[in-house]
Amino acid sequence: LARRREERRRRREAREAKREAKRERKRKKKQLKRLKRQGTIKVNGAQLDVSASMNMDTAAGDSESTDSSMSESELEVLDIVNPRKATRVRQKRRRKRKLQKRERALRERDEKKRREAEEAAEREAAERLRAAPPPPEPGGWRWPFSRVFTKRGSPEQQQEKKA
């Protein structure tokens, strides 16, 4: 019994929604007729020419320029004039935004990876420098105790003196 009642209620709600949608369509149609009669339309205080917008619909079709450059108010007009086209434009915009977002994310990720790789290379170079022996002094390699030899001669000479 409860299930049947629930089913009836659901059907009734669906019927009402359908009726409401039909009413909304009719209202938009009437509004459009009124606008066409006037020739212009006011959206958010901006005066827009509906006839131009209508021509744009038919002529431009699906061209990129009109879609991307269309302002929000123009889109609202288009919603009344040609709702399908308006939803198409909105979907296109949404897709474009998503794509840009994804591309930006990918770019940022690549940039981060590159930066990290550079930092790792720098760290490694610094480690190697720290581990490496100090660079040779200018003028080539010298015996560390050259002063001693100037006074007493080389080890071989000393041996000769003793003998």
HELIX and SHEET records of a PDB file:
HELIX    1   1 ALA A    2  GLN A   38  1                                  37    
HELIX    2   2 VAL A   50  ALA A   60  1                                  11    
HELIX    3   3 GLU A   64  SER A   69  1                                   6    
HELIX    4   4 GLU A   72  VAL A   81  1                                  10    
HELIX    5   5 PRO A   83  ALA A  131  1                                  49    
HELIX    6   6 SER A  146  ARG A  152  1                                   7    
HELIX    7   7 PRO A  155  LYS A  162  1                                   8    
SHEET    1   A 2 THR A  40  VAL A  43  0                                        
SHEET    2   A 2 ALA A  46  ASP A  49 -1                                        
END                                                                             
